[in-house]
Amino acid sequence: MNKCSECVRFKEREEKRGTFHCWRQNYKIDKYPDDDACDKYWDRAEQERKDREHDAERERERKKKWAMYANKPPVKLLIEFDGYGDIPVCPVCGDLPYSMEQCYWCGQRFIQDEEIEEYNKPDVVEMKCFVCGGKMVGTISKYNGHFHGQCEECGATIIQ
C-alpha cells in the first residue's frame, strides 16, 4: 500500500514544523507520513520524473529551433492585443519572446524600428502618495495599465 508521504500532495506545514497536510483535504486536517494514501494517489517520484522529461524535451525543441532561426535575417516583431493589453509575439514560433531583440524560444532576431522603441519606453507618471500625500513617481504598464511607483518622501512602494 502507498503511503501519504510519497504523494505530491503531501506537504509539511510551513508555520508549524512536524505537522503535515494534504492539498485535497481541509487545511485543518492533519496528515501523517505513515497514513495510507487516498484513492487518488499521485506518486511524487513518478511526477518528478515526468516533469524532468517534459523540461528536457522542451529544451531540445528550443535548441533545434534556435539552430534553424538564430542566424536568419531579422524580422518585424508583432505587437498584438491579447484581450488585456499589447504584448510582443514572435512571428516565427508564436510565443512571448522575453526580449525585444531576439526570441528566447526560437532564436529569431527582430528589427529594431520606431514601434519597438516606442513600446520599450516606459510611461512615467506622477501621483500623490496614498500614505503621506507626497510626490510619487512611477511607471504605468503598457500591458495591463497597472501603476508601480515609490514615494519620494516616505518611501512607500505602491503597485496598483
C-alpha positions in Angstrom: 0.0 0.0 0.0 1.2 3.5 -0.8 1.9 6.0 1.9 0.7 9.6 2.1 4.2 11.0 2.4 5.1 9.7 -1.0 2.4 11.7 -2.7 3.0 15.1 -4.3 0.0 16.5 -2.4 1.6 15.7 1.0 3.4 18.8 2.3 4.9 19.9 5.6 3.1 23.0 7.1 5.4 26.0 7.0 4.1 27.6 10.1 4.2 24.5 12.3 7.1 22.2 11.6 6.4 18.5 12.2 2.8 18.7 11.1 1.6 17.9 7.5 -1.4 18.5 5.3 -2.8 17.1 2.0 -3.9 19.5 -0.7 -7.0 17.5 -1.2 -8.1 17.8 2.5 -9.3 20.7 4.6 -6.2 22.6 5.8 -7.1 22.0 9.4 -6.9 18.2 9.0 -3.6 16.8 9.9 -2.0 14.0 7.9 0.9 11.8 9.0 3.7 10.2 6.9 2.5 6.7 7.8 -1.1 7.2 6.8 -2.4 5.1 3.9 -2.6 7.1 0.6 -6.0 8.1 -0.7 -7.6 6.6 -3.8 -6.3 9.5 -5.9 -2.7 8.8 -5.0 -0.1 10.8 -7.1 3.3 9.3 -6.9 5.9 12.1 -6.2 8.9 10.3 -7.8 6.9 9.4 -10.9 5.7 13.0 -11.2 9.2 14.5 -10.8 10.5 12.1 -13.5 7.7 13.2 -15.9 8.4 16.8 -15.2 12.2 16.3 -15.9 11.4 14.5 -19.1 9.0 17.3 -20.2 11.5 20.0 -19.4 14.3 18.1 -21.3 12.0 17.7 -24.3 11.1 21.4 -24.3 14.7 22.4 -24.1 15.6 20.0 -27.0 12.9 21.6 -29.1 14.1 25.1 -28.2 17.7 24.3 -29.2 16.5 22.7 -32.5 14.5 25.9 -33.4 17.4 28.1 -32.2 19.8 26.3 -34.6 17.3 27.0 -37.5 16.4 30.6 -36.9 19.2 32.3 -34.9 21.2 33.2 -37.9 18.3 34.2 -40.2 17.8 37.9 -41.1 15.8 39.9 -38.5 12.0 40.1 -38.9 9.4 42.5 -37.7 8.2 41.7 -34.1 4.5 41.6 -33.8 2.8 43.6 -31.0 -0.7 42.1 -30.5 -3.6 42.8 -28.3 -4.4 39.7 -26.3 -7.6 40.9 -24.7 -5.9 42.5 -21.7 -3.2 44.6 -23.4 -0.5 44.8 -26.0 2.2 42.1 -25.9 5.1 41.2 -28.2 4.6 37.9 -30.1 7.3 36.2 -32.1 6.1 35.8 -35.7 8.0 32.6 -36.1 7.0 30.5 -33.1 4.1 32.4 -31.8 5.5 32.6 -28.2 6.3 35.5 -25.9 9.9 36.3 -26.9 11.1 37.6 -23.5 13.4 40.0 -25.3 12.7 42.7 -27.9 16.0 41.8 -29.7 15.8 38.0 -30.1 13.2 35.3 -29.2 14.2 33.1 -26.3 12.3 30.1 -27.8 13.4 30.0 -31.4 16.3 32.5 -31.7 14.7 34.7 -34.3 16.1 38.2 -34.2 13.9 41.2 -34.6 14.1 44.5 -36.4 14.5 47.4 -34.0 12.2 50.0 -35.5 10.2 53.0 -34.2 7.3 50.9 -33.0 9.6 48.7 -30.8 11.4 51.8 -29.5 8.0 53.3 -28.6 6.9 50.1 -27.0 10.0 49.9 -24.8 9.7 53.5 -23.5 8.1 53.5 -20.0 5.1 55.7 -19.4 6.4 57.7 -16.4 3.7 59.5 -14.3 3.5 61.5 -11.1 0.9 60.8 -8.5 0.0 61.9 -5.0 1.2 59.3 -2.4 -1.7 57.5 -0.7 0.2 57.2 2.6 1.7 60.7 3.2 0.4 62.8 0.3 3.9 63.4 -1.1 5.1 63.2 -4.6 5.2 59.7 -6.1 6.9 58.9 -9.4 6.3 55.6 -11.2 5.5 53.8 -14.4 2.3 52.5 -15.9 2.4 49.1 -17.6 1.6 49.1 -21.3 0.2 45.6 -20.9 -2.4 46.0 -18.1 -2.3 49.7 -17.1 -1.1 49.0 -13.6 0.9 51.7 -11.8 4.1 50.9 -9.9 5.9 53.7 -8.1 7.7 54.8 -5.0 7.0 57.9 -2.8 10.0 60.3 -2.7 9.1 61.4 0.8 8.1 58.4 2.8 9.5 55.6 0.6 6.2 53.7 0.3 6.0 51.4 -2.8 2.6 51.3 -4.5 1.5 48.7 -7.0 -2.0 49.5 -8.2 
